[in-house]
């Protein structure tokens, strides 16, 4: 009798460890596509900040919701500037969803070719849901670029104040 109980317990224990289980924190991916523009400002060396319309950019990205509550995300975006020389870059961001429709983020942003910029970005995103797996979004952000070869002069910090509009899809 004891041997049969022991065998049953071992079989249950072995079966329980071999059976695949769903992980508690399932990664959810949001894909994004947006058009961005806004204002660009810097001191061209005169001691005053000059402002102009920023270059129009396309952003294509993905964000991985990484926790059980689906409030935190890590994202990666490709940036393509459509005006002037047609440059491209990338952005790595951390996002915290304050509500299901409102999030804030911080990012490291770079333009890589043909001239370079490297800086930080902070912003907020508001989403208008279109069902469970899609939504329209608007985003306000500010970027500061202290490093790069596309600055007006060596001591300048280039500032972008951007507005973006786009589509989010959940996969």
Secondary structure as UniProt FT lines:
FT   HELIX           2..18
FT   STRAND          28..43
FT   STRAND          49..53
FT   STRAND          57..65
FT   TURN            68..69
FT   STRAND          72..81
FT   TURN            84..85
FT   STRAND          88..99
FT   TURN            100..101
FT   STRAND          102..113
FT   STRAND          117..129
FT   STRAND          134..148
FT   TURN            154..155
FT   STRAND          158..170
//
